Amino acid sequence: MANRINIGTINDIPKLGARVVQSTQGDIAVFRTADDAVFAVSDSCPHKKGPLSQGIVYGHTVTCPLHNWRVNLEDGQALAPDEGCTGRFTVHVEADGQLFLEM
């Protein structure tokens, strides 16, 4: 069974924003989209390791602030023509808005 860590509430993350959770697996960027979907990926672009948490979120993608690579938040894959992926983590959103990150 996966280890679930409480990382706050959905309201702790602004729409189209992110927060960083530090873990033994490295920093994890937790994003909230305009439609209130919540995604978690490694806070490291597959290109030059830029901080994805500082990127611009639109739809279910984030653009790396260093070189404009776009990463799909649903699966961590870079969007064409770029190639590569970053780690993805499961986030559970409870009915009361609590967020739990699976490690």
Contact map, one row per residue, 1 for C-alpha under 8 A:
1110000000000000000000000000000000000000000000000000000000000000000000000000000000000000000000000000000
1111000000000000000000000000000000000000000000000000000000000000000000000000000000000000000000000000011
1111100000000000000000000000000000000000000000000000000000000000000000000000000000000000000000000000011
0111110000000000000000000000000000000000000000000000000000000000000000000000000000000000000000000001111
0011111000000000000000000000000000000000000000000000000000000000000000000000000000000000000000000001111
0001111100000000000000000000000000000000000000000000000000000000000000000000000000000000000000000111100
0000111110000000000010000000000000000000000000000000000000000000000000000000000000000000000000000111100
0000011111010000000000000000000000000000000000000000000000000000000000000000000000000000000000000111000
0000001111111000000000000000000000000000000000000000000000000000000000000000000000000000000000001110000
0000000111111000000000000000000100000100000000000000000000000000000000000000000000000000000010001110000
0000000011111100000000000000000000000000000000000000000000000000000000000000000000000000000000001000000
0000000111111100000000000000000000000000000000000000000000000000000000000000000000000000000000000000000
0000000011111110111000000000001100000000000000000000000000000000000000000000000000000000000000000000000
0000000000111111110000000000000100000000000000000000000000000000000000000000000000000000000000000000000
0000000000001111100000000000000111010000000000000000000000000000000000000000000000000000000000000000000
0000000000000111110000000000001111000000000000000000000111000000000000000000000000000000000000000000000
0000000000001111111000000000001110000000000000000000100110000000000000000000000000000000000000000000000
0000000000001101111100000000111100000000000000000000110000000000000000000000000000000000000000000000000
0000000000001000111110000000111000000000000000000000100000000000000000000000000000000000000000000000000
0000000000000000011111000011110000000000001000000000100000000000000000000000000000000000000000000000000
0000001000000000001111100011110000000000000000000000000000000000000000000000000000000000000000000000000
0000000000000000000111110111000000000000000000000000000000000000000000000000000000000000000000000000000
0000000000000000000011111111000000000000000000000000000000000000000000000000000000000000000000000000000
0000000000000000000001111100000000000000000000000000000000000000000000000000000000000000000000000000000
0000000000000000000000111110000000000000000000000000000000000000000000000000000000000000000000000000000
0000000000000000000001111111000000000000011000000000000000000000000000000000000000000000000000000000000
0000000000000000000111101111100000000000011000000000000000000000000000000000000000000000000000000000000
0000000000000000000111100111110000000001111000000000000000000000000000000000000000000000000000000000000
0000000000000000011110000011111000000001111000000001100000000000000000000000000000000000000000000000000
0000000000000000011110000001111100000111100000000000100000000000000000000000000000000000000000000000000
0000000000001001111000000000111110000111000000000000100000000000000000000000000000000000000000000000000
0000000001001111110000000000011111111110000000000000000000000000000000000000000000000000000000000000000
0000000000000011100000000000001111111100000000000000000011110000000000000000000000000000000000000000000
0000000000000011000000000000000111111000000000000000000001100000000000000000000000000000000000000000000
0000000000000000000000000000000111111000000000000000000000000000000000000000000000000000000000000000000
0000000000000010000000000000000111111100000000000000000000000000000000000000000000000000000000000000000
0000000000000000000000000000000111111110000000000000000000000000000000000000000000000000000000000000000
0000000001000000000000000000011110011111000000000000000000000000000000000000000000000000001010000000000
0000000000000000000000000000011100001111100000000000000000000000000000001100000000000000111000000000000
0000000000000000000000000001111000000111110000000000000000000000000000001000000000000001111000000000100
0000000000000000000000000001110000000011111000000000000000000000000000001001000000000111100000000000000
0000000000000000000000000111100000000001111110000000000000000000000000000000000000000111100000000000000
0000000000000000000100000111100000000000111110000111100000000000000000000000000000000000000000000000000
0000000000000000000000000000000000000000011111011111000000000000000000000000000000000100000000000000000
0000000000000000000000000000000000000000011111111111000000000001000010100000000000001100000000000000000
0000000000000000000000000000000000000000000111111000000000000000000000000000010000011100000000000000000
0000000000000000000000000000000000000000000011111100000000000000000010000000000000010000000000000000000
0000000000000000000000000000000000000000000111111100000000000000010000000000000000000000000000000000000
0000000000000000000000000000000000000000000111111110000000000000000000000000000000000000000000000000000
0000000000000000000000000000000000000000001110111111000000000001110000000000000000000000000000000000000
0000000000000000000000000000000000000000001110001111111000000001100000000000000000000000000000000000000
0000000000000000000000000000100000000000001110000111111000000111100000000000000000000000000000000000000
0000000000000000111100000000111000000000001000000011111000000000000000000000000000000000000000000000000
0000000000000000010000000000000000000000000000000011111100000001100000000000000000000000000000000000000
0000000000000000000000000000000000000000000000000011111110000111100000000000000000000000000000000000000
0000000000000001100000000000000000000000000000000000011111000111100000000000000000000000000000000000000
0000000000000001100000000000000010000000000000000000001111111110000000000000000000000000000000000000000
0000000000000001000000000000000011000000000000000000000111111100000000000000000000000000000000000000000
0000000000000000000000000000000011000000000000000000000011111000000000000000000000000000000000000000000
0000000000000000000000000000000010000000000000000000000011111100000000011100000000000000000000000000000
0000000000000000000000000000000000000000000000000000000011111110000001111100000000000000000000000000000
0000000000000000000000000000000000000000000000000001001111011111000001111000000000000000000000000000000
0000000000000000000000000000000000000000000000000001001110001111100111100000000000000000000000000000000
0000000000000000000000000000000000000000000010000111011100000111111111100000000000000000000000000000000
0000000000000000000000000000000000000000000000000111011100000011111100000000000000000000000000000000000
0000000000000000000000000000000000000000000000010100000000000001111100000000000000000000000000000000000
0000000000000000000000000000000000000000000000000000000000000001111110000000000000000000000000000000000
0000000000000000000000000000000000000000000000000000000000000011111111000000000000000000000000000000000
0000000000000000000000000000000000000000000010100000000000000011001111100000011001000000000000000000000
0000000000000000000000000000000000000000000000000000000000001111000111110000011001000000000000000000000
0000000000000000000000000000000000000000000010000000000000001111000011111001111000001000000000000000000
0000000000000000000000000000000000000000000000000000000000011100000001111111111000000000000000000000000
0000000000000000000000000000000000000011100000000000000000011100000000111111100000000001000000000000000
0000000000000000000000000000000000000010000000000000000000011000000000011111000000000001000000000000000
0000000000000000000000000000000000000000000000000000000000000000000000011111100000000001000000000000000
0000000000000000000000000000000000000000100000000000000000000000000000111111110000001111000000000000000
0000000000000000000000000000000000000000000000000000000000000000000000111011111000111100000000000000000
0000000000000000000000000000000000000000000001000000000000000000000011110001111101111000000000000000000
0000000000000000000000000000000000000000000000000000000000000000000011110000111111100000000000000000000
0000000000000000000000000000000000000000000000000000000000000000000000000000011111100000000000000000000
0000000000000000000000000000000000000000000000000000000000000000000000000000001111100000000000000000000
0000000000000000000000000000000000000000000000000000000000000000000011000000011111110000000000000000000
0000000000000000000000000000000000000000000000000000000000000000000000000000111111111000000000000000000
0000000000000000000000000000000000000000000001100000000000000000000000000000110001111100000000000000000
0000000000000000000000000000000000000000000011000000000000000000000000100001110000111110000000000000000
0000000000000000000000000000000000000000110111000000000000000000000000000001100000011111000000000000000
0000000000000000000000000000000000000000110000000000000000000000000000000001000000001111100000000000000
0000000000000000000000000000000000000001110000000000000000000000000000001111000000000111110000000000000
0000000000000000000000000000000000000011110000000000000000000000000000000000000000000011111000000000111
0000000000000000000000000000000000000011000000000000000000000000000000000000000000000001111100000000111
0000000000000000000000000000000000000111000000000000000000000000000000000000000000000000111110000011110
0000000000000000000000000000000000000000000000000000000000000000000000000000000000000000011111000011110
0000000001000000000000000000000000000100000000000000000000000000000000000000000000000000001111101111000
0000000000000000000000000000000000000000000000000000000000000000000000000000000000000000000111111111000
0000000000000000000000000000000000000000000000000000000000000000000000000000000000000000000011111100000
0000000000000000000000000000000000000000000000000000000000000000000000000000000000000000000001111100000
0000000011100000000000000000000000000000000000000000000000000000000000000000000000000000000011111110000
0000011111000000000000000000000000000000000000000000000000000000000000000000000000000000000011111111000
0000011111000000000000000000000000000000000000000000000000000000000000000000000000000000001111001111100
0001111100000000000000000000000000000000000000000000000000000000000000000000000000000000001111000111110
0001111000000000000000000000000000000001000000000000000000000000000000000000000000000000111100000011111
0111100000000000000000000000000000000000000000000000000000000000000000000000000000000000111100000001111
0111100000000000000000000000000000000000000000000000000000000000000000000000000000000000110000000000111
